[in-house]
Amino acid sequence: MKRAIYPGSFDPLTNGHIDIARRALLVCDQLLIAISHNQEKSPLFKLEERKTMIEQAFYGDARVSVSYFSGLLVDFAAKIKAPIMIRGLRAASDFEYEFQLAAMNRSLNPDIDTVFFMTGSDSYFLSSRLVKEVALLGGDVTKMVPAHVAQALANKRPHNQIL
Ligand code: ADP
């Protein structure tokens, strides 16, 4: 049984994250999507909201579970006995940071390895940060996130936006 962990802030989940998770499920049996407590200082969505959005997106797929973590990712991965960490790569700009992070994690715990999946052609430009920015300014993000996430983003839009 191959168990992998897919960590991130998922604020909110995008089709890019879903794409990476689906690719990861081709090579692992169980995927734990782990929402980080400590990365973002002022997230748009609460941890519970992010967890519910992810659970809804993978509803009915018993291979996927969702939880939170704080502290060192490698410690959490060791605790839940997941020797593989999944990360996604969009562009060359992701590579440097991800390379550094993977090397750091390996030096902290050599038994846990990072496996990278390359984004699909529909998702290479998607980041939670940009999707939030576009949605809050009233842009259409329905092709970039699942329908329930688009609705949650629309609910966050200020009603008294000055046009
Ligand atoms: P983001 O970078 O979108 O703010 P996260 O911190 O939640 O999101 O990212 C978690 C992981 O998912 C990272 O490895 C990130 O590179 C990857 N990821 C996010 N969006 C995409 C995408 N569109 N295509 C491929 N990987 C992605």
Backbone and ligand atoms as CSV (ligand in chain L), in Angstrom:
chain,resi,resn,atom,element,x,y,z
A,1,MET,N,N,0.853,-1.206,0.000
A,1,MET,CA,C,0.000,0.000,0.000
A,1,MET,C,C,0.883,1.249,0.000
A,2,LYS,N,N,0.827,2.012,-1.096
A,2,LYS,CA,C,1.657,3.227,-1.153
A,2,LYS,C,C,0.846,4.425,-0.683
A,3,ARG,N,N,1.345,5.055,0.377
A,3,ARG,CA,C,0.627,6.210,0.909
A,3,ARG,C,C,1.451,7.476,0.640
A,4,ALA,N,N,0.788,8.497,0.117
A,4,ALA,CA,C,1.488,9.750,-0.174
A,4,ALA,C,C,0.751,10.911,0.480
A,5,ILE,N,N,1.508,11.962,0.708
A,5,ILE,CA,C,0.921,13.163,1.297
A,5,ILE,C,C,1.089,14.315,0.301
A,6,TYR,N,N,0.023,15.074,0.109
A,6,TYR,CA,C,0.092,16.232,-0.789
A,6,TYR,C,C,-0.155,17.483,0.058
A,7,PRO,N,N,0.923,18.177,0.429
A,7,PRO,CA,C,0.777,19.338,1.300
A,7,PRO,C,C,0.613,20.643,0.526
A,8,GLY,N,N,-0.018,21.597,1.155
A,8,GLY,CA,C,-0.149,22.918,0.531
A,8,GLY,C,C,-1.056,23.789,1.363
A,9,SER,N,N,-1.270,25.014,0.875
A,9,SER,CA,C,-2.183,25.881,1.632
A,9,SER,C,C,-3.615,25.758,1.095
A,10,PHE,N,N,-3.771,25.458,-0.170
A,10,PHE,CA,C,-5.091,25.204,-0.759
A,10,PHE,C,C,-6.098,26.307,-0.404
A,11,ASP,N,N,-5.659,27.541,-0.586
A,11,ASP,CA,C,-6.493,28.696,-0.187
A,11,ASP,C,C,-6.910,29.515,-1.409
A,12,PRO,N,N,-7.854,29.015,-2.216
A,12,PRO,CA,C,-8.588,27.775,-2.107
A,12,PRO,C,C,-8.039,26.720,-3.081
A,13,LEU,N,N,-8.677,25.542,-3.044
A,13,LEU,CA,C,-8.384,24.465,-4.004
A,13,LEU,C,C,-8.672,24.968,-5.422
A,14,THR,N,N,-7.762,24.655,-6.346
A,14,THR,CA,C,-8.005,25.017,-7.754
A,14,THR,C,C,-7.990,23.741,-8.601
A,15,ASN,N,N,-8.363,23.894,-9.859
A,15,ASN,CA,C,-8.297,22.736,-10.765
A,15,ASN,C,C,-6.851,22.258,-10.941
A,16,GLY,N,N,-5.893,23.166,-10.708
A,16,GLY,CA,C,-4.473,22.791,-10.777
A,16,GLY,C,C,-4.131,21.786,-9.688
A,17,HIS,N,N,-4.607,22.034,-8.464
A,17,HIS,CA,C,-4.380,21.085,-7.361
A,17,HIS,C,C,-5.044,19.736,-7.679
A,18,ILE,N,N,-6.271,19.821,-8.202
A,18,ILE,CA,C,-7.012,18.577,-8.503
A,18,ILE,C,C,-6.271,17.765,-9.557
A,19,ASP,N,N,-5.743,18.457,-10.550
A,19,ASP,CA,C,-4.982,17.810,-11.612
A,19,ASP,C,C,-3.775,17.060,-11.029
A,20,ILE,N,N,-3.048,17.714,-10.134
A,20,ILE,CA,C,-1.865,17.082,-9.524
A,20,ILE,C,C,-2.298,15.883,-8.667
A,21,ALA,N,N,-3.374,16.046,-7.899
A,21,ALA,CA,C,-3.850,14.954,-7.037
A,21,ALA,C,C,-4.258,13.745,-7.891
A,22,ARG,N,N,-4.938,14.009,-8.999
A,22,ARG,CA,C,-5.374,12.887,-9.864
A,22,ARG,C,C,-4.179,12.166,-10.466
A,23,ARG,N,N,-3.177,12.932,-10.852
A,23,ARG,CA,C,-1.961,12.294,-11.400
A,23,ARG,C,C,-1.271,11.466,-10.324
A,24,ALA,N,N,-1.236,12.017,-9.103
A,24,ALA,CA,C,-0.580,11.299,-7.990
A,24,ALA,C,C,-1.299,9.972,-7.719
A,25,LEU,N,N,-2.616,9.971,-7.882
A,25,LEU,CA,C,-3.391,8.757,-7.606
A,25,LEU,C,C,-3.128,7.640,-8.628
A,26,LEU,N,N,-2.452,7.998,-9.716
A,26,LEU,CA,C,-2.073,6.961,-10.689
A,26,LEU,C,C,-0.916,6.122,-10.159
A,27,VAL,N,N,-0.169,6.672,-9.201
A,27,VAL,CA,C,1.007,5.937,-8.703
A,27,VAL,C,C,0.957,5.654,-7.197
A,28,CYS,N,N,-0.052,6.174,-6.500
A,28,CYS,CA,C,-0.152,5.824,-5.077
A,28,CYS,C,C,-1.554,5.305,-4.791
A,29,ASP,N,N,-1.683,4.574,-3.683
A,29,ASP,CA,C,-2.983,3.971,-3.356
A,29,ASP,C,C,-3.819,4.873,-2.465
A,30,GLN,N,N,-3.120,5.644,-1.622
A,30,GLN,CA,C,-3.825,6.526,-0.686
A,30,GLN,C,C,-3.171,7.891,-0.735
A,31,LEU,N,N,-3.990,8.914,-0.818
A,31,LEU,CA,C,-3.439,10.273,-0.861
A,31,LEU,C,C,-4.053,11.089,0.264
A,32,LEU,N,N,-3.175,11.608,1.110
A,32,LEU,CA,C,-3.657,12.488,2.169
A,32,LEU,C,C,-3.344,13.922,1.769
A,33,ILE,N,N,-4.372,14.701,1.549
A,33,ILE,CA,C,-4.166,16.114,1.230
A,33,ILE,C,C,-4.075,16.847,2.561
A,34,ALA,N,N,-2.922,17.475,2.788
A,34,ALA,CA,C,-2.652,18.049,4.115
A,34,ALA,C,C,-2.564,19.573,4.018
A,35,ILE,N,N,-3.478,20.229,4.712
A,35,ILE,CA,C,-3.545,21.689,4.649
A,35,ILE,C,C,-2.634,22.273,5.723
A,36,SER,N,N,-1.740,23.136,5.267
A,36,SER,CA,C,-0.763,23.707,6.192
A,36,SER,C,C,-1.377,24.818,7.037
A,37,HIS,N,N,-1.083,24.767,8.317
A,37,HIS,CA,C,-1.509,25.783,9.272
A,37,HIS,C,C,-0.642,27.021,9.197
A,38,ASN,N,N,0.662,26.774,8.934
A,38,ASN,CA,C,1.628,27.830,9.222
A,38,ASN,C,C,2.108,28.652,8.040
A,39,GLN,N,N,1.634,28.335,6.814
A,39,GLN,CA,C,2.214,29.050,5.677
A,39,GLN,C,C,1.687,30.468,5.491
A,40,GLU,N,N,0.376,30.572,5.352
A,40,GLU,CA,C,-0.177,31.884,4.993
A,40,GLU,C,C,-0.565,32.669,6.226
A,41,LYS,N,N,-0.200,33.940,6.217
A,41,LYS,CA,C,-0.485,34.747,7.398
A,41,LYS,C,C,-1.937,35.184,7.450
A,42,SER,N,N,-2.473,35.600,6.294
A,42,SER,CA,C,-3.878,36.009,6.318
A,42,SER,C,C,-4.644,35.302,5.196
A,43,PRO,N,N,-5.026,34.063,5.438
A,43,PRO,CA,C,-5.729,33.312,4.397
A,43,PRO,C,C,-7.133,33.858,4.155
A,44,LEU,N,N,-7.649,33.644,2.966
A,44,LEU,CA,C,-9.024,34.075,2.663
A,44,LEU,C,C,-10.016,33.111,3.305
A,45,PHE,N,N,-9.702,31.815,3.239
A,45,PHE,CA,C,-10.619,30.804,3.777
A,45,PHE,C,C,-10.057,30.182,5.053
A,46,LYS,N,N,-10.959,29.919,5.991
A,46,LYS,CA,C,-10.561,29.244,7.239
A,46,LYS,C,C,-10.145,27.811,6.896
A,47,LEU,N,N,-9.352,27.218,7.777
A,47,LEU,CA,C,-8.891,25.836,7.562
A,47,LEU,C,C,-10.068,24.897,7.319
A,48,GLU,N,N,-11.125,25.043,8.124
A,48,GLU,CA,C,-12.284,24.143,8.007
A,48,GLU,C,C,-12.956,24.319,6.647
A,49,GLU,N,N,-13.027,25.579,6.173
A,49,GLU,CA,C,-13.652,25.838,4.864
A,49,GLU,C,C,-12.834,25.170,3.761
A,50,ARG,N,N,-11.496,25.285,3.886
A,50,ARG,CA,C,-10.625,24.693,2.863
A,50,ARG,C,C,-10.756,23.175,2.858
A,51,LYS,N,N,-10.857,22.610,4.063
A,51,LYS,CA,C,-10.973,21.145,4.184
A,51,LYS,C,C,-12.281,20.679,3.535
A,52,THR,N,N,-13.374,21.374,3.837
A,52,THR,CA,C,-14.672,20.987,3.280
A,52,THR,C,C,-14.656,21.088,1.758
A,53,MET,N,N,-14.030,22.154,1.230
A,53,MET,CA,C,-13.991,22.323,-0.229
A,53,MET,C,C,-13.248,21.169,-0.898
A,54,ILE,N,N,-12.147,20.727,-0.260
A,54,ILE,CA,C,-11.363,19.621,-0.848
A,54,ILE,C,C,-12.161,18.320,-0.746
A,55,GLU,N,N,-12.770,18.104,0.414
A,55,GLU,CA,C,-13.553,16.866,0.594
A,55,GLU,C,C,-14.678,16.781,-0.427
A,56,GLN,N,N,-15.300,17.921,-0.675
A,56,GLN,CA,C,-16.405,17.952,-1.642
A,56,GLN,C,C,-15.896,17.610,-3.054
A,57,ALA,N,N,-14.710,18.100,-3.387
A,57,ALA,CA,C,-14.161,17.863,-4.730
A,57,ALA,C,C,-13.831,16.385,-4.949
A,58,PHE,N,N,-13.462,15.682,-3.855
A,58,PHE,CA,C,-13.073,14.269,-4.001
A,58,PHE,C,C,-14.115,13.344,-3.379
A,59,TYR,N,N,-15.320,13.850,-3.239
A,59,TYR,CA,C,-16.393,13.088,-2.604
A,59,TYR,C,C,-16.557,11.717,-3.286
A,60,GLY,N,N,-16.613,10.666,-2.483
A,60,GLY,CA,C,-16.835,9.328,-3.051
A,60,GLY,C,C,-15.558,8.599,-3.410
A,61,ASP,N,N,-14.419,9.289,-3.368
A,61,ASP,CA,C,-13.149,8.636,-3.678
A,61,ASP,C,C,-12.465,8.257,-2.356
A,62,ALA,N,N,-12.574,6.980,-2.001
A,62,ALA,CA,C,-12.073,6.529,-0.695
A,62,ALA,C,C,-10.553,6.584,-0.598
A,63,ARG,N,N,-9.880,6.793,-1.721
A,63,ARG,CA,C,-8.408,6.854,-1.677
A,63,ARG,C,C,-7.908,8.191,-1.151
A,64,VAL,N,N,-8.809,9.185,-1.134
A,64,VAL,CA,C,-8.379,10.547,-0.760
A,64,VAL,C,C,-8.919,10.921,0.615
A,65,SER,N,N,-8.053,11.446,1.474
A,65,SER,CA,C,-8.508,12.006,2.747
A,65,SER,C,C,-7.851,13.370,2.932
A,66,VAL,N,N,-8.411,14.147,3.835
A,66,VAL,CA,C,-7.943,15.533,4.017
A,66,VAL,C,C,-7.692,15.773,5.498
A,67,SER,N,N,-6.575,16.439,5.805
A,67,SER,CA,C,-6.358,16.825,7.205
A,67,SER,C,C,-5.511,18.085,7.264
A,68,TYR,N,N,-5.225,18.542,8.473
A,68,TYR,CA,C,-4.386,19.733,8.668
A,68,TYR,C,C,-3.049,19.295,9.229
A,69,PHE,N,N,-2.054,20.146,9.071
A,69,PHE,CA,C,-0.817,19.901,9.814
A,69,PHE,C,C,-0.181,21.231,10.166
A,70,SER,N,N,0.581,21.210,11.252
A,70,SER,CA,C,1.401,22.364,11.587
A,70,SER,C,C,2.766,21.821,11.963
A,71,GLY,N,N,3.736,22.676,11.981
A,71,GLY,CA,C,5.088,22.203,12.286
A,71,GLY,C,C,5.751,21.660,11.037
A,72,LEU,N,N,6.786,20.871,11.240
A,72,LEU,CA,C,7.574,20.380,10.104
A,72,LEU,C,C,6.817,19.312,9.316
A,73,LEU,N,N,6.789,19.525,8.004
A,73,LEU,CA,C,6.083,18.590,7.128
A,73,LEU,C,C,6.673,17.178,7.218
A,74,VAL,N,N,8.008,17.080,7.248
A,74,VAL,CA,C,8.619,15.737,7.285
A,74,VAL,C,C,8.233,14.991,8.569
A,75,ASP,N,N,8.070,15.716,9.650
A,75,ASP,CA,C,7.668,15.067,10.913
A,75,ASP,C,C,6.240,14.538,10.798
A,76,PHE,N,N,5.390,15.350,10.175
A,76,PHE,CA,C,3.998,14.929,9.990
A,76,PHE,C,C,3.935,13.717,9.057
A,77,ALA,N,N,4.704,13.773,7.969
A,77,ALA,CA,C,4.712,12.663,6.996
A,77,ALA,C,C,5.194,11.376,7.676
A,78,ALA,N,N,6.210,11.496,8.530
A,78,ALA,CA,C,6.724,10.316,9.238
A,78,ALA,C,C,5.665,9.788,10.203
A,79,LYS,N,N,4.989,10.710,10.872
A,79,LYS,CA,C,3.985,10.300,11.859
A,79,LYS,C,C,2.852,9.490,11.204
A,80,ILE,N,N,2.439,9.932,10.026
A,80,ILE,CA,C,1.324,9.222,9.381
A,80,ILE,C,C,1.824,8.103,8.432
A,81,LYS,N,N,3.128,7.855,8.472
A,81,LYS,CA,C,3.752,6.784,7.681
A,81,LYS,C,C,3.515,6.964,6.177
A,82,ALA,N,N,3.769,8.169,5.714
A,82,ALA,CA,C,3.681,8.463,4.273
A,82,ALA,C,C,5.093,8.798,3.786
A,83,PRO,N,N,5.753,7.860,3.110
A,83,PRO,CA,C,7.136,8.120,2.701
A,83,PRO,C,C,7.272,8.968,1.443
A,84,ILE,N,N,6.123,9.304,0.824
A,84,ILE,CA,C,6.172,10.088,-0.428
A,84,ILE,C,C,5.428,11.405,-0.240
A,85,MET,N,N,6.072,12.492,-0.650
A,85,MET,CA,C,5.395,13.791,-0.646
A,85,MET,C,C,5.185,14.224,-2.090
A,86,ILE,N,N,3.986,14.666,-2.377
A,86,ILE,CA,C,3.639,15.073,-3.742
A,86,ILE,C,C,3.717,16.592,-3.839
A,87,ARG,N,N,4.340,17.076,-4.902
A,87,ARG,CA,C,4.321,18.511,-5.185
A,87,ARG,C,C,4.052,18.684,-6.675
A,88,GLY,N,N,3.552,19.852,-7.027
A,88,GLY,CA,C,3.254,20.114,-8.438
A,88,GLY,C,C,4.214,21.155,-8.987
A,89,LEU,N,N,4.503,21.028,-10.261
A,89,LEU,CA,C,5.366,22.024,-10.915
A,89,LEU,C,C,4.601,22.677,-12.054
A,90,ARG,N,N,4.579,23.996,-12.025
A,90,ARG,CA,C,3.939,24.730,-13.108
A,90,ARG,C,C,4.967,25.189,-14.126
A,91,ALA,N,N,5.903,25.968,-13.671
A,91,ALA,CA,C,6.839,26.583,-14.609
A,91,ALA,C,C,8.218,26.584,-13.974
A,92,ALA,N,N,9.175,27.079,-14.738
A,92,ALA,CA,C,10.550,27.118,-14.237
A,92,ALA,C,C,10.615,27.872,-12.915
A,93,SER,N,N,9.739,28.857,-12.765
A,93,SER,CA,C,9.764,29.678,-11.546
A,93,SER,C,C,9.442,28.844,-10.301
A,94,ASP,N,N,8.616,27.802,-10.437
A,94,ASP,CA,C,8.320,26.924,-9.293
A,94,ASP,C,C,9.537,26.089,-8.937
A,95,PHE,N,N,10.334,25.772,-9.969
A,95,PHE,CA,C,11.366,24.749,-9.796
A,95,PHE,C,C,12.364,25.087,-8.697
A,96,GLU,N,N,12.838,26.322,-8.711
A,96,GLU,CA,C,13.903,26.682,-7.778
A,96,GLU,C,C,13.462,26.508,-6.324
A,97,TYR,N,N,12.274,27.027,-6.023
A,97,TYR,CA,C,11.754,26.928,-4.656
A,97,TYR,C,C,11.485,25.468,-4.297
A,98,GLU,N,N,10.852,24.745,-5.203
A,98,GLU,CA,C,10.499,23.354,-4.924
A,98,GLU,C,C,11.753,22.489,-4.769
A,99,PHE,N,N,12.767,22.779,-5.564
A,99,PHE,CA,C,14.033,22.042,-5.502
A,99,PHE,C,C,14.680,22.244,-4.132
A,100,GLN,N,N,14.675,23.512,-3.697
A,100,GLN,CA,C,15.265,23.860,-2.402
A,100,GLN,C,C,14.504,23.176,-1.255
A,101,LEU,N,N,13.174,23.238,-1.359
A,101,LEU,CA,C,12.312,22.647,-0.329
A,101,LEU,C,C,12.523,21.131,-0.252
A,102,ALA,N,N,12.577,20.479,-1.422
A,102,ALA,CA,C,12.756,19.026,-1.457
A,102,ALA,C,C,14.117,18.655,-0.872
A,103,ALA,N,N,15.140,19.438,-1.194
A,103,ALA,CA,C,16.481,19.147,-0.681
A,103,ALA,C,C,16.519,19.345,0.835
A,104,MET,N,N,15.869,20.394,1.305
A,104,MET,CA,C,15.805,20.648,2.749
A,104,MET,C,C,15.078,19.502,3.453
A,105,ASN,N,N,13.936,19.106,2.904
A,105,ASN,CA,C,13.170,18.025,3.527
A,105,ASN,C,C,13.966,16.715,3.522
A,106,ARG,N,N,14.692,16.490,2.459
A,106,ARG,CA,C,15.486,15.254,2.394
A,106,ARG,C,C,16.604,15.277,3.434
A,107,SER,N,N,17.176,16.463,3.630
A,107,SER,CA,C,18.248,16.511,4.631
A,107,SER,C,C,17.662,16.370,6.043
A,108,LEU,N,N,16.416,16.778,6.233
A,108,LEU,CA,C,15.781,16.613,7.546
A,108,LEU,C,C,15.378,15.164,7.789
A,109,ASN,N,N,14.921,14.501,6.708
A,109,ASN,CA,C,14.528,13.087,6.846
A,109,ASN,C,C,14.752,12.364,5.512
A,110,PRO,N,N,15.882,11.656,5.380
A,110,PRO,CA,C,16.221,11.013,4.097
A,110,PRO,C,C,15.286,9.867,3.715
A,111,ASP,N,N,14.416,9.427,4.639
A,111,ASP,CA,C,13.497,8.324,4.314
A,111,ASP,C,C,12.250,8.801,3.579
A,112,ILE,N,N,12.092,10.115,3.498
A,112,ILE,CA,C,10.890,10.644,2.845
A,112,ILE,C,C,11.315,11.377,1.577
A,113,ASP,N,N,10.699,10.989,0.471
A,113,ASP,CA,C,11.102,11.603,-0.795
A,113,ASP,C,C,9.975,12.426,-1.406
A,114,THR,N,N,10.371,13.394,-2.206
A,114,THR,CA,C,9.375,14.234,-2.877
A,114,THR,C,C,9.234,13.774,-4.317
A,115,VAL,N,N,7.996,13.625,-4.749
A,115,VAL,CA,C,7.725,13.238,-6.140
A,115,VAL,C,C,6.975,14.395,-6.795
A,116,PHE,N,N,7.448,14.813,-7.943
A,116,PHE,CA,C,6.847,15.965,-8.630
A,116,PHE,C,C,5.995,15.534,-9.813
A,117,PHE,N,N,4.901,16.205,-9.980
A,117,PHE,CA,C,4.080,16.007,-11.182
A,117,PHE,C,C,3.985,17.330,-11.908
A,118,MET,N,N,4.053,17.224,-13.231
A,118,MET,CA,C,3.982,18.444,-14.032
A,118,MET,C,C,2.529,18.771,-14.316
A,119,THR,N,N,2.220,20.033,-14.228
A,119,THR,CA,C,0.857,20.495,-14.445
A,119,THR,C,C,0.350,20.186,-15.866
A,120,GLY,N,N,-0.975,20.074,-16.000
A,120,GLY,CA,C,-1.571,19.884,-17.315
A,120,GLY,C,C,-1.643,21.210,-18.069
A,121,SER,N,N,-1.906,21.129,-19.362
A,121,SER,CA,C,-1.891,22.362,-20.174
A,121,SER,C,C,-3.032,23.311,-19.803
A,122,ASP,N,N,-4.079,22.784,-19.138
A,122,ASP,CA,C,-5.186,23.668,-18.739
A,122,ASP,C,C,-4.897,24.387,-17.429
A,123,SER,N,N,-3.858,23.964,-16.714
A,123,SER,CA,C,-3.675,24.457,-15.344
A,123,SER,C,C,-2.361,25.176,-15.088
A,124,TYR,N,N,-1.501,25.276,-16.096
A,124,TYR,CA,C,-0.154,25.768,-15.817
A,124,TYR,C,C,-0.143,27.210,-15.306
A,125,PHE,N,N,-1.222,27.955,-15.576
A,125,PHE,CA,C,-1.253,29.368,-15.159
A,125,PHE,C,C,-2.048,29.571,-13.868
A,126,LEU,N,N,-2.512,28.477,-13.273
A,126,LEU,CA,C,-3.385,28.614,-12.097
A,126,LEU,C,C,-2.606,28.611,-10.793
A,127,SER,N,N,-2.855,29.619,-9.971
A,127,SER,CA,C,-2.363,29.592,-8.595
A,127,SER,C,C,-3.504,30.092,-7.724
A,128,SER,N,N,-3.539,29.636,-6.479
A,128,SER,CA,C,-4.609,30.079,-5.579
A,128,SER,C,C,-4.592,31.599,-5.465
A,129,ARG,N,N,-3.377,32.148,-5.388
A,129,ARG,CA,C,-3.256,33.597,-5.197
A,129,ARG,C,C,-3.912,34.372,-6.351
A,130,LEU,N,N,-3.599,33.952,-7.592
A,130,LEU,CA,C,-4.154,34.663,-8.754
A,130,LEU,C,C,-5.664,34.456,-8.877
A,131,VAL,N,N,-6.087,33.218,-8.620
A,131,VAL,CA,C,-7.524,32.911,-8.713
A,131,VAL,C,C,-8.301,33.786,-7.724
A,132,LYS,N,N,-7.755,33.924,-6.497
A,132,LYS,CA,C,-8.411,34.774,-5.486
A,132,LYS,C,C,-8.500,36.209,-5.968
A,133,GLU,N,N,-7.380,36.675,-6.508
A,133,GLU,CA,C,-7.316,38.065,-6.954
A,133,GLU,C,C,-8.364,38.334,-8.034
A,134,VAL,N,N,-8.410,37.435,-9.022
A,134,VAL,CA,C,-9.349,37.596,-10.137
A,134,VAL,C,C,-10.790,37.516,-9.629
A,135,ALA,N,N,-11.059,36.507,-8.778
A,135,ALA,CA,C,-12.439,36.310,-8.298
A,135,ALA,C,C,-12.909,37.501,-7.472
A,136,LEU,N,N,-12.039,38.013,-6.618
A,136,LEU,CA,C,-12.461,39.119,-5.744
A,136,LEU,C,C,-12.672,40.418,-6.531
A,137,LEU,N,N,-12.053,40.473,-7.719
A,137,LEU,CA,C,-12.268,41.651,-8.578
A,137,LEU,C,C,-13.434,41.427,-9.544
A,138,GLY,N,N,-14.123,40.290,-9.380
A,138,GLY,CA,C,-15.326,40.059,-10.175
A,138,GLY,C,C,-15.095,39.281,-11.458
A,139,GLY,N,N,-13.880,38.743,-11.646
A,139,GLY,CA,C,-13.596,37.961,-12.858
A,139,GLY,C,C,-14.214,36.566,-12.784
A,140,ASP,N,N,-14.367,35.967,-13.951
A,140,ASP,CA,C,-14.988,34.635,-14.034
A,140,ASP,C,C,-13.925,33.549,-13.815
A,141,VAL,N,N,-14.065,32.796,-12.745
A,141,VAL,CA,C,-13.072,31.747,-12.453
A,141,VAL,C,C,-13.686,30.347,-12.562
A,142,THR,N,N,-14.844,30.272,-13.209
A,142,THR,CA,C,-15.565,28.989,-13.211
A,142,THR,C,C,-14.815,27.872,-13.954
A,143,LYS,N,N,-13.879,28.248,-14.831
A,143,LYS,CA,C,-13.113,27.197,-15.521
A,143,LYS,C,C,-11.838,26.842,-14.751
A,144,MET,N,N,-11.590,27.560,-13.658
A,144,MET,CA,C,-10.317,27.391,-12.938
A,144,MET,C,C,-10.449,26.651,-11.626
A,145,VAL,N,N,-11.671,26.589,-11.101
A,145,VAL,CA,C,-11.915,25.944,-9.803
A,145,VAL,C,C,-13.219,25.143,-9.911
A,146,PRO,N,N,-13.435,24.171,-9.009
A,146,PRO,CA,C,-14.726,23.468,-9.028
A,146,PRO,C,C,-15.863,24.458,-8.729
A,147,ALA,N,N,-17.085,24.090,-9.137
A,147,ALA,CA,C,-18.231,25.011,-9.007
A,147,ALA,C,C,-18.441,25.479,-7.567
A,148,HIS,N,N,-18.284,24.566,-6.596
A,148,HIS,CA,C,-18.532,24.971,-5.207
A,148,HIS,C,C,-17.472,25.942,-4.696
A,149,VAL,N,N,-16.256,25.856,-5.250
A,149,VAL,CA,C,-15.203,26.813,-4.855
A,149,VAL,C,C,-15.495,28.184,-5.493
A,150,ALA,N,N,-15.953,28.156,-6.750
A,150,ALA,CA,C,-16.314,29.421,-7.420
A,150,ALA,C,C,-17.410,30.132,-6.624
A,151,GLN,N,N,-18.367,29.348,-6.120
A,151,GLN,CA,C,-19.454,29.935,-5.318
A,151,GLN,C,C,-18.913,30.508,-4.010
A,152,ALA,N,N,-18.019,29.779,-3.374
A,152,ALA,CA,C,-17.434,30.257,-2.107
A,152,ALA,C,C,-16.646,31.543,-2.342
A,153,LEU,N,N,-15.951,31.620,-3.474
A,153,LEU,CA,C,-15.203,32.836,-3.798
A,153,LEU,C,C,-16.156,34.004,-4.054
A,154,ALA,N,N,-17.256,33.714,-4.753
A,154,ALA,CA,C,-18.240,34.766,-5.050
A,154,ALA,C,C,-18.821,35.303,-3.742
A,155,ASN,N,N,-19.009,34.410,-2.748
A,155,ASN,CA,C,-19.561,34.839,-1.462
A,155,ASN,C,C,-18.606,35.754,-0.691
A,156,LYS,N,N,-17.328,35.676,-1.016
A,156,LYS,CA,C,-16.334,36.506,-0.320
A,156,LYS,C,C,-16.200,37.883,-0.963
A,157,ARG,N,N,-16.802,38.024,-2.146
A,157,ARG,CA,C,-16.636,39.291,-2.871
A,157,ARG,C,C,-17.332,40.416,-2.105
A,158,PRO,N,N,-16.653,41.554,-1.948
A,158,PRO,CA,C,-17.304,42.647,-1.230
A,158,PRO,C,C,-18.530,43.118,-1.998
A,159,HIS,N,N,-19.658,43.290,-1.266
A,159,HIS,CA,C,-20.899,43.684,-1.943
A,159,HIS,C,C,-20.863,45.135,-2.394
A,160,ASN,N,N,-20.106,45.922,-1.652
A,160,ASN,CA,C,-20.102,47.353,-1.941
A,160,ASN,C,C,-18.887,47.760,-2.773
A,161,GLN,N,N,-18.543,46.880,-3.715
A,161,GLN,CA,C,-17.391,47.189,-4.550
A,161,GLN,C,C,-17.646,48.434,-5.408
A,162,ILE,N,N,-16.682,49.343,-5.416
A,162,ILE,CA,C,-16.838,50.559,-6.217
A,162,ILE,C,C,-16.431,50.249,-7.649
A,163,LEU,N,N,-17.328,50.536,-8.592
A,163,LEU,CA,C,-17.021,50.176,-9.986
A,163,LEU,C,C,-16.281,51.289,-10.699
L,1,ADP,P1,P,-0.512,27.794,-4.635
L,1,ADP,O1,O,0.930,27.622,-5.056
L,1,ADP,O2,O,-1.495,27.668,-5.748
L,1,ADP,O3,O,-0.777,28.949,-3.746
L,1,ADP,P2,P,-0.339,25.642,-2.667
L,1,ADP,O4,O,0.639,26.145,-1.697
L,1,ADP,O5,O,-1.589,25.137,-2.078
L,1,ADP,O6,O,-0.866,26.581,-3.775
L,1,ADP,O7,O,0.363,24.523,-3.554
L,1,ADP,C1,C,0.556,23.204,-3.167
L,1,ADP,C2,C,1.327,22.475,-4.247
L,1,ADP,O8,O,0.520,22.410,-5.424
L,1,ADP,C3,C,2.636,23.128,-4.673
L,1,ADP,O9,O,3.576,22.122,-4.971
L,1,ADP,C4,C,2.273,23.873,-5.930
L,1,ADP,O10,O,3.391,24.012,-6.789
L,1,ADP,C5,C,1.254,22.922,-6.519
L,1,ADP,N1,N,0.339,23.602,-7.434
L,1,ADP,C6,C,-0.538,24.588,-7.166
L,1,ADP,N2,N,-1.188,24.975,-8.278
L,1,ADP,C7,C,-0.718,24.185,-9.285
L,1,ADP,C8,C,-0.977,24.090,-10.688
L,1,ADP,N3,N,-1.826,24.906,-11.281
L,1,ADP,N4,N,-0.293,23.179,-11.397
L,1,ADP,C9,C,0.610,22.384,-10.787
L,1,ADP,N5,N,0.915,22.418,-9.480
L,1,ADP,C10,C,0.267,23.305,-8.741
